[in-house]
Amino acid sequence: MLLPSLVEPVPLTAVTTAAPLTAQQRRIFALHRSGAAGTSVLCRTARRLRGPLDRVALDAALVALVGRHVALRTAVRQTDDGPVQLVLAAPTASPLEFVDLSEHVRPLDAARRLVDAFAEQPLPFGPAPLHRVGLVRIGADDHVLVWSLHRMVCDEHSLALLEEELLALYGRGRLEPVPVQFPEYVRWDTRRDRSPGTHYWAERLAGAPTESTLPADTARKPGAPARAGRATLQLDAELSAALLGVARRQRCSPSVLFAAAMTAALARHTGEPDVVIGMPTSDRCLPGLDRSVGPYETVLPIRADLTGATWRELLAQLRATTLSALANNALPVGGRPPFRTALVLRRPAPTEPVAGLLREPWPLPAPTGPLDLTLQVTVAERTELTCEYSGDRYTRAAIERFLDHVARMLVAMTTDLDRNPAAVPLPDGHRPPPVGASPARVATPVLERFHEIVADQPDAPAIITPRETLTYGDLDRMAAFVAEQVRGAGLVGVAQTAGFDAVAGLLGAFTAGAAALPLDPDEPHRHAALLRGNGADAVLGNKAMGRAAAPARPAAVPAGLALVFGASGLTMDHSALARLTTSLRATPGFGAGERVLLLRPLSTEAGIAAMLSALTSGAALVLHPGAAAFDARRLVRFCGRLGVTAVDAPLGSWEAWTAALTAGDFRVPHDWPVTTMTVNGGRVALPTLRAWAAATRQRVTFVHRRGPAEAAGCATVMCTVAGGRHGGSHLPVGRPLPHVEAHLLDPAGVPVPPGAVGELHLGGLGVGLGTGRYLVRTGERARRHADGTLELVDEPAGDGAAPSAVAPLATHVTPTAMTTPSRYTGVLASARRIWQPAQAC
């Protein structure tokens, strides 16, 4: 025991016949046994009592109170038939635990620590009653009374009643007999027919969401103790009075009023109009239970549908929902409650003196438990909103922001009941600049940057294959030769296997002033259609390069066009390509002296972006014609042999390598040169990432890039080693690249509040239509952390259709369309990289 007891243990004699548990007690017992209950299964109070205190009188009052209420003498035992409750004999001595700190050097600080520890100490089931009372002496006329009771024998109403009656008995007041003791209620409850309530709740909660809660912005560290926090916001007297006026005019209780504001705020944060919260109720409306102590309270799920509802309609809906829930409060036993948040109305704690003692509140630690947050509302002249929350999920700043949003909803309710809550403006503390208004970013064109590298380090390796190495100077000369062969072409198809030819072909097309159409060399059956459809008038193949013979209509290529991707339909001009490569060079893995192993096709947006970013940073590009067949063992050996420092690979390949490395067949050597692993696309499972980090000894920086085709597959980037403290099942997608703007919007196209969930839209110069005036709708729901990191909260919405452009935020600009020739008439033989004639491809 934390506090030394100065009395003999309570004798366990005259135990009554065992009684079953009520439905509510069975729920509490299951929660307690689950290990997730924390301190939420305790009813606790602490009061600072100033004035002369008579301990003898307090002991006598406590003995009388325990004898008065059998719930204070109830123990719970586990039997072969399940848990039962037993009523013990009335004690003959006070159970008060007393500690004197008046001689302590810092008695007030010591009392805070002692009372906090007392209030958080568990009350295990066993032969003893499920409550403890402590008295801490701070000074001659200064004490703290702390009381902790298990919810198996108490609820919040009972706790307030006990405090009131204890001080009344201490002042030698007389109390009326208790009309109904808790065991009598137990006998009635066990005979209650729960079938109507079962049918009601099954119908009412069909399809209900189970995550009506604030999205988490922190992650609990494995093995760390649970943390909880508390934040408070006080409303002014004018607003408090106005709210009560609204409740009277709309014929609803204050609990309905605050439930409307809370569900409206949650809907804005989750992005879902269907919200479920918990609200407590009890059977104390039954005759004789108002002065009875016991766990009569039940928390009922209250479901609100905010789809298109005004404040007036929402209040009427919640009023009807609450009344029907109260009429069916026999909630079925079993299963996890379908809510993660709760709303509780509290009465102001009495502060008037009793028997010469002044009462002051003494704060206790916020409770830990299964709920994410509980909003407590104390209705008074200045109404107080107190949010107790899980410190493992939320920061204090996030909760304070949520309280501010609830308060703004309350203000909006008092000003216009016919307004839609979704239209209430909520401040955004992390608002990105509006699309179309981004400051100009300096991005050197790809060719210009490449030639700077050539001039600076002509003899440095530019491309490395298992058999040959090509310097930057060699690559520049090779690209110049290709440019001469395709000079005058508008669009050049590049259908070459990853190697010297493909890289020189792309750079050569740029040098000739043409746009490049990358083609997958492993899909030759698609080449003719893609070449014809896009109006290409030259093609570079594995065996030859050639030119179309007098197309019926020359291709009209927009000025400045750099790339055309036939599979996705994406086009990129040189300015967009410059911004993309400049952004990617700012991520790990690129830089002079790095060796970047590229294991993705050069016909894809992500592959070309990685290739050009490496070659405009002074890094060496490592290529292998059989990259698709790399397994983990081959990857480790190949990187070690060629000194690879960074790997750029598809997500699926990395997942397969991680599975092989964790299988234990072989290990990554200590001198493995790879320090960066970059994957593109998809979502990264955190368990897989942590397994990879362990297999590579926490030495490899993990870079995850993703984005839709409209952003060339690269819109956001996340750099980490093992995922940090992020919770959930997947790694956040990170921050937008410097040239990208990310917006989270609700269904009406309005930016969601900070920390709330919205649909992710991407914009900025070079994204989508490239004008900076359009947003690309990704179909994914996400939220933004305080540090700007984006985290997806579920899979893409709808039917998984491809992203689509939505209405512009600024002036509508029609994109320039490419015209195409009617026929592609053929390819002529030319020359190969080694300057030898070859057959036509």
N, C-alpha and C positions, 0 to 999 in steps of 0.2 A: 504494500500500500504506500502511496506517496505521502499522505499525511498520517502521522502516528496517531492511533486511536487511544484515548484515555479511558475508554470504558471496556467492560467485558463484552465478548461477542454475544449477539442476540441468541438466546436459546431456541433451538429448532424443535419445539415440542408443540403438541396439539395441532398437527398439520391436518387440514381438512381433506376430504376426498379429492383426488385428482380430477380436473376438469379439462375438456378439450380446448384448443385454441380457436379464437374467432377467425373468420376469413382474413380480416386485416392483420391479426397477429401471425397467421401463417405466411402472409406476404412478407412481413417484417422479419420473421424467422428465416425465410428462404434468402432474403437479402443479406442478413447477418452471416449466414453460413456460406454465402457465395464468396466472401472475402472482398467484395466491392463496395460494401456499405460505408466504410470509413467511419467518421464520427457523425455522419448524418443520422444514424440510428439512436442518437442521444438527444434528449431535450435538456437544454442547459440554460442556466441563468446565473448571474452574479450581480450583487448589489453592494455598493459601498454604504455602510451605515455609520453616520457621524452622530456622536452623542454618547452619553453614559449607557453602556450596555450591560445588562444583568445576565451573565451566562447561565446561572441557575434557572432563571425564568425562561430563558431560551431553550434549555434542555427539556424543561417540563413541557413547554409548548410543542416541541418536536415529538416527544413521546406521545402526547395527546393526539397530535395530528396523524402519526403513524397508526395509532389505535383507531382513529376515526375512519381512515380510508384503507380498505383491504388491499387496494392496488399497490400500496407502499409495503405490503407484507407478502407480496406474491413473488414466487420463484418459478422458474421454468426448468424442467428436467426432461432429458431425452430417455424415452422408454422404447421397448421393442415395437410398440404400436405407434411410435412417433412422439413428438414433443407434447407435454402436458403442462398445465399450470397448477401450482399448489399455493394455498394461502397459509402462511405461517402464523404462529401465535403472536399476540400483541407483545411488544418488547416491554421490559421493565426498566430498561436504562436507555439513555439517549444515544442514538447512533452518530451524534455530532463528532466530527474529527477537528481537532483544534491545534493550531500552531501559533506561537507567539513570536513575531518578528520585530517587536518594538525595540529590542536592543541591537538589532542589526545596523550595520554602518549605513546602508542604503535600504531601509525597509520597504519603500514604495517599489523600487525596482525588483527587489527580492519577491515581493508579494505578486507582482505581475507574472514573473516566471513561474511561481508556485501555483497560482490560480490557473494559468494557461495549461500547465501540465496536468493539474487535477481535472480540468474540464475535458481534456483530450484522452484521458486514460480509459481504456475499454471497460465495459461492465460485462464480464463473462457470465454465461448461463451456469447455474449451479445451485447449491443449497441456500445461498444468501439472497436477500431481496435485491431487486434490480435498481437500486438508487444509492447515492452517496451524498452526504452533506458535509461541507467543510466551512470552518470559520478561521480566518486569518487575522490576527491582531497586528495592526500597523503602529498604533499609538494608544495612549490611554483611552481616548474616546474616538477611536478610528478603527473600524473593522471592515472586512470584506466577507460576505456570506456567499458561498458558491454551492450550487446544487446541480447534480447531474443525474438524470433518470433515463432509463432505457425506454425506447418507444414501444416495447412490448407491454409496458404498464402505464404509459403516459402519453399525452399529446400536448400541443401548445396551449390549448384552453385549460387543460388540467394544471399545467405548470403555473400559469398566471393565478389560477384558483388557489393552488397550494401556497404560493408566496403571500397572497392576500390573507389566507386563513392562519398561516403561521404567525404573521405579525399581529393579527387580531387576537390569537390565543396568548401571544407574548404580552400584549397589553391587557390581558385578563378580560377580553371580550367574550361574549357568549355566542355560540353558533347553533343554528338550527340543526337538527339531525339530518343525516344524509338520506334522502328518500329511497334511492336505489343504489345499491353497490354494484360494482362491475360484474361479479359472478352471476348476478341475476340477469344482467344484460347478456352474458355469455349463453345462458340457457335459452333465452329468446332467440339469439342470433343463430345458434346451431339448428334451430327448427325453421329458420327462414327459407322460403322457396326462392332460389336464385335463378330459376329457369327464365322468368321474364327478362331479368337483367342480362342474362347471357345472350338471349336472342337480340335484345336491344343493342348491346355493344357490338355484337358481331355485324349487325347491319350498319350501325353508325360508323364503325371504324374500317369498313371494307375499303381497301385501296388507300388508306390513310398513309401519309408520309411518316417515316420514322426518324427523320433527320431535321425536324423543325428547330434548328438551333443555329447559333452563330458559327460560321466556318472557323475552324481552329487556326490560330496564327502562331502557335508554339507547339513543340513536341516534347512529350515527357521522356526524360532520359531513362533508358532501361535500368531497372533496379533502384531508381531513386524513389524516396517516399513521396506520397501524394501531397500536392500543394493546393492551397485554396486562398482566395483573396476576397476582398470586400471593397466596394466603391459606393459612394453616396452622393446624391444630388437632391438639393432642397428646392422646391418650387416656392415662388413668392406667394404672399397672402392673396393677392388679386387673382392670380391664376387658380389657386386652390379653391377659392370661392366660386369662380366661374365654372370650374369642373363640376362641383356639386350642383350648381344650377342646371347644367346640361343633363346631369343624371336625373334630377327631379322632372325636368320637362320631357325627357324621353322615357320616363317611368322605368328606369333601370337602376340597379345597384351600383355603387362605386366599383365593385369588382368587375362588372361588365364593362364599365367605362375604361378602366385601366387595361383590361384584357384586349379591348379593341386597339388601344395604342400599342400594346406590346406585340400583338399579332401583326399589326401593320408594319412595325419596325422590322420584325423578323422576316416578313415577306419580302421587304426591300433588300435585306441582307442575304437571304437564301435564293432570291429570284423565283420563288415558287409562291403562288397565291393560296395554296392549300397548306394550312398551318395547324399544328396540334400542340397545345400546351397543357400542363397540369394545373388544376385548381383544387384546393382542399375543401372538403365538406365533412359533415359528421351527422350522427343520429341524435344529436343533443336536442333536436326538436321534439323527441319523444318525451312524454311526461316523466318528470323526476330525474332527468339526466343532467340538468344544468349545473347541479352542485356535486356531480359524481366525478371521481378521478379514474381515468382509464384511457386506453388507446381507441377512442371513438372516431378519430379523424381518418378519413380516406381521401386520397388525392385522385380526382377524376380527370380523364382526358377530355379537353374541350377543343372541338375542331371548328375552325373558321375558314370560310371560303371567301376570299377577297376579290374574286374575279369580277371586275367592273363595278364593285359595290361602292356606294358613297358612305360617308360616316353614318348618316341616318340609317341606311340599310344595314350596315355592319352592326350597329348597336342593337337593332331589332333582331337580327339574326342571332347574335350572341346571347341576347336575353332569352330567346326561345330555346336555344341550345342548352344554356345553363339550367333552365327550369326543367327541361326533359331529362337532363343528366341527373339532377337532384332527385327526380322521381324514380330513377333507376340506379340509385347509388350502390346497389348490391353488386359491385364490380366482380366479375369472375376471378377466381383464384388461379394463379399460375401464369407463366409467360412474362416476358419483359414489358413494362409499361410502355405504351406507344408515344412517349414524349421524352424529350431531353431537357426541357425547360419548364419552369413552374412560376406561377404568380400567386403570391400570398398577401392577404391584407392583414395588417397588424393593428391592434389598438395601442394608443400611446401608453407607455408604461407609467403607472401612477408615481407621483413624486411627492405627494403631500406627507408631512411628518406623521409617524405612528409611535405612540408611547414614548415621545421625546427623542425619537431617532429620525434624522434626516436621511432620505434615500436618494442616492445618486446612481446613475448607470455605470456599470463597470464593463468595458468591452472584453469580449472573449474572441478567440481565433475563429475565423470563418470555418464552417464544417466542410469536410471532404466527403465525397460520396459519388453515386452514379450519375447524378444530374450535372449537366454542363453549367447551368446558371439558374438561380432563383431570384426573381424580382420581388422584393418585399416592399409593400406600400403602406406607410403609416399615414392615415388620413387625419390631418389636424389643421390648425389655422395656417400653418405652412407645411403642406404635405411633403413627405420625405420619401424619396425613391432610393432603396438600398439594394444593390446587386451583389449577391454572394456567388462566386464563380470558381471554376476549376482553374487553378494557376498552372496546371499542366497543359491547358489548351489555349488560354488567353493571356494577353498582357493587360496590365491595368489600363493602359491607354486605349486599348480596344474596347474595354468595358465602359470606360468613361465616355467614349464616343457613342456607344450604343445607348447609354442613359440619356445623352444629349439628344439622340434621335427620337427616343421615346417621348422626351419632353417636347420636342418640336411637333410630334404627332398630337400631343395633348393640346398644344396651343392652336394647331390647325383645327382641331375638333371644336374648340370654343368659338372660332371665327366664322366657319362656314360648314354646316353639317351636310350640305349637298355637294361637297367637294369629294373627289376620289382620293383616298389616301396615297395612291400611287403617284399622284401629282404633287405631293408635298415636297418642296425642295429640301434636300439634306446636304449639308456642306461636305465637300470632298477635299480632304486634307492632302490628297496625292493626285491632283488632277493633272493629266498630261496636257501638253499644249494642243489646241484644236488642230484638227487635220487641215492641211493647207496653209497653216501659219507657222510651219517649222522654219527656224533660221537656216540660212544656207550653210551647208556643210562642205568643207573643203575635201574633195576626193580627187586625187590625181588619176587621170585616165589610165587604163590597164597598160596600153602600149607604151605610154610615156613613162610610167613607173617601171615597166620591164626594161626599157632601154637605159634608164638610170642604173638599174642593177647590173646590166651588161657592161656599162661604162665603168662601174665601180669595181666589179669582180668578174672580168671576162673568163678567167681560168677556173672559177669555182664550179663545182658540179651542179648542173641544173636538173638532169634526169639520170637516174641510176637504175639499171636493170641487172638481172643476175649475170649478164654477159658483158655489158658495155656501160660506159659512163659518158655522158654528153655534157660539155661545159656550157656556161651561159653564152659564151662567144659562138660556139658551134651551133647552139640552138637558134641564135639570132640569124646566122648565115643561112641556116636551113629554112627558117621561116621566110627570109627574103627570097629564096629560090622559089618556094611555093607561091609566094605573092606574084612573082613574075608569070607563073603559069596560069593563074586565074585572074590576072589583071583585067578589069572591065566587067567581071561578073557581078551580078547584084546579090545573089544568094548562092553560097557554096555548101553542098552537102559533104559532110565528113563522116565516112563510114569505116573508120580504121580502128583496129584493135589497140587497146591502151599501150602506148609506147612512144618512141620518137616520132613516128609518122603522125599519130593523132594530135599530139601537142603542137608539132610544127604546122600541121594543117590548120588548126584553129588560129594560131598566131599569124600564119600566112594569110588567111582570109581577112583577118583584121587589118594587116599591113596593106593589103590590096584595096582596102576601103569597102570590102564586101561584108555581108552578114554571114554567119555560119549556121548551118542546120545540122546539129549532131545527130548521127544515126547509130543505132545499135548494130555492130558488125555481126552479132549472133542472130540477127533477124533479117537476113537479106530479102526475104519474101515481102517485107513491108517497104523496102526502100523505094521502089518505083512509084508506089502510091503517094508516099510522103514527099518525094521529090516533085512529082507532078502537082500535087495539091498545094504545095507551098511556092511553086514557081521557081525552083532552083534551076540555074543555067550552067552549073558546073558541079562536079562531084569528085571527091578524093576517096579512093578505096584502098584496100590492103595491097592490091597489086598495081594499081595505076591511078592517075588523076586525069580528068578529062573535062570537056566542055560540051554543053548541049549544042546541037547543030541548028542554028537559026530557029528558035522557038517561034510559034505562030504569033505570040504576043509577048514582048519582053516583060520580065517581072518588074513591077513598080515597088521598089524597096524604099521605105521612108528614110530620110536622111538621118544618119547617126545610129541606125539599127545595128546591133551587135550579134544577137542570138535569136534563133527561132527554134522552139522545141516542138516537134511535130506531134508527140504523144499527148502533151498537155495543152498545146495551143498557146503557151506562154511566149511572149516576145520581150526582149530586154534591149534597151538602147545602151550606148556606151556610158552615159552618165549614171544610169541605174547600176550597171555592172561595176563601175568605179566605186559607187557607194557601198555595194555589197562586199566587194573584195577588201575595201578599206575597213569596213566593220569587222570582217572575219580575221583580218590581220591583228586585231586588238585582242583576240582570244588566244589561249595557250596553244603551243604547238607550231606556230609560225614564227619565223625569224631567221636571220642569217646564221648559218651553221647547223640548223635543224635538218633532220632527214625525215621526210614525211612519207610514210607508206600509204598510198592511196589504193584502197581495196573496194572501190565502187566504179561502175562504168562511167566513161567520159561522155556518154550520151545523155546523162541525167543532169538536172539542174544542180543537185548537190555535188556531184562529181566534178563538174566544170568549175563550180564556185571554189571548191577546195584546191583544185589544180592551179587556177589563176591566183588565188591568195598565196599559195606557196611560192609561185614563181615571181610574184611582185613583192616578196618579202626577203628574197635572197636565200631561201631554203632550197634544199635538194629534194626533188620529187622522186620517190622510189616506186617503180612500177613493176608488175609481174603479170605476164599473160595468163597465168593460171590462178589469179587471185581468188576467183570464186570457189576454188577447191581447197582453200586454206583451212586446215583444222588447227586446233590449239597447239598441238605439238609442233606442227610445221611453222606456225606463226612465231612461236618462241624461238625456234632455231633460226629461221630466216632473219628475224629482227636482230638477233645476236650476231649473225654472220655479217650483215651489211651495216651494222651500227645504227639501226633505225631508232630515232628518238621520239617519234610521234606516229600514231596509227589513226587513219580515218577509215571507218568501216561501217557497214550497215548494222542496224540494231540487232537483227537476227543472228548475224555472225558472232557479234560480241556475246550474246546470250549463250550461244553454243559453246564458245570458248570458256566462258565462266563455268558452265556445267561440267566441262571436261576437267578444268583445273581443280574444282572442288571435289571431283570424284576420287582424287588421290592417286591417279596413275603416275603423275609426274608433277614436278614443282617448277615454278619460275626461278631461275638462278638469281643469286644475289647481285650479280653484275649485269643483269638484263638492262640494256641501254634505254628502253622505252620509259619516258616520263609523262607522256600524255596519250590518253585514249579518247578519241572523238567518235561519237555515233550520231546518226542523223535519223530523225523521224520517230514515230511511235511514242510510247510512254515507257519510262524506265522503272521497273519494279525495284523498290528499295531493298528487299532481301537479296535480290540478284546483285545489286550494286555493292552491298556490304560483303557478300561472298567474294566478289571480284577484288575488293579492296584488301580483304584478308589474304587472298591467294597471291596478290602482288605486293604484300607487306606494306600497305599504306603508302607506297612510293609513287603511285601513278595518279596524276590529275585526270579526273574524268570530266569530259566536256560533252554536254548533250545539246544538239541543235535540232530545231524542228520548225516547221512552218508549212503553209499550203503552197501549192504550185505557183500561185500568184505572187508569192514572196520568194520564188526560186528555192523553196524548200528550207529556207533559213530565215526565220523571223525572230526567234528567241534563243537564248543561250543560257545554260546553267553549268557553272564550273564548281566542282567539289572533289572530294576524295572518296568519302564513304557516305555521303548524304547528310552529314552533320546531325542536328537534332530534329530534322524534319520527321514528322509523324506520318500516319497514313500508310497506304500501300505503294504509292508511287512518288518518285522524285518530282518536285515542282519543275515547271518548264523554264523557270528563270526569268531574266529581264529581257526586254526587247533589245535587239541589236541597235546600235546608234542611229541607223537610218530608218528605223521602224518605229511607229507609234502604235501602242496597244490601248484600246478603249474597251471598257466593260459597260455594256448597255442593257437596260431592261427591255421587255418586249415592245415598249413604246418608243424605243430609241433614245431614252434618257439615261445619262451616266448614273450608275449605281453609287451608293455611298461607299466610303472607304471600308475595306474589309468585307463588303457584301459580294454576293455572287451575281454575275451577269454574263451575258453571252460575249465571247471574245471577238472583237473586230480589230482588224489590222489596217493601218494606213501609213501614209508617208510617201515621199518621193521614191519612185521605183517599185512600189508595192501596188499590185492590182493593175489599174490602167496607167500607172506611172505618173499621173498628174499631181498627186498629193491631195486631190480633192475628193477622192472616193475612199470608202472603207470596204474591206473584204470581210464578209461574214464567214466565220469559220465553222459555226454550228457547235462550238464547244463552250461549255460553261466553266467559268474560272473566277477566282478572286485574287486580289492583289494584297500581299503582305505589306506591313509598314515600311519595309526596306525596298519596296518596288518589285519584289519577286512575285511572279505569277504562278498560281497553282491551279491545275484543272481539278474540278470537283466530280466529274463523271465523264462518261463517254460522249461522243458527239451526239447532239440532239437530233430528233427526227429520224429519217430513214437512212442516215449516213450518206446522203447525197453530197456531191462535190460542193466546195465552197462557192458562194455566189456573191456578186457585187450588189450592194444595197444602195439606197438613195444617197446622193452626195451630201456632205455637210456644207459644201459651198456651192459655187456656181457650177451648173451642169456643163460638162465638157465631153463632147462626143469623141471617142477614140479614133485615131487614124486607122483605117482598114488597109490591109495589104491586098493588092490585086494579084491574080495568079494567071499564068498562061494556060491556054486550053489543053495543050499537049506537051509532053516532054519527049523530044524526038530522038534522043540517043546520046551516047557518050563516046568521045574520041580518045584514042590512046595518047598518052603523054609520057611522062618520065617519073621514076621513083625517087625516093630519098637518096639512094646511092648513085643517082644520076645515070642509071642504065635504062634503056627502053624496056617496056613491059607490055603484056597483053592488056587489052581493054577490060575493065572490070564489068 
